[in-house]
Amino acid sequence: MPEFKLISTPPLAGYDQTFGATRLHAPADLAIVSLAFPLGDENAALAAVKSAYGTDMPEPGRSVVAKDGARLVRLGSDQGFVIFTHATPDAERAVAKQLNGAAYTTDQTDVWTGLELAGPGSRAALERICPIDLHPDAFAIGHAARTVMEHLGTLIIRTDDHAFLLLSASSSAQSFLHAVETSLSNTT
């Protein structure tokens, strides 16, 4: 009987295209771990985050880059994400160990697909499919928002002047990629 080995692979693994001077690619080894702060022990959880990552958890709707390069994203008063590069399937255990049980952690890596969009055409392309104001005065570096792009739930994070990290459901990864590609093709 033949032996089979299943390997977890992100749905957009290896994708990397440029549209004019703007690059769209799927970041390699992207790990996403959700954090939930226990009711009544929020302060202990926030202190554990600061101790583990060397920075405070940002305000809701914001993100910060920690000392180890991980991005902390605050989604609500008692929840957030840790987004980082991690090649092995134990991202949740790595975060849980750093927080020493002070927050509830859940691996979200396989639930989301990520695209990084960077270059001078990034904002124009996103404005066609994203209903929120992405002007730097309204959506500055480090801002994060849940929104909808082409009827697909999306988390958008501004990572630099002309760069965004886009997260959407892995189950609709190809549709999400198609929406962003089409918008880029029509604006560059």
Disulfide bonds with the S-S distance in Angstrom:
none
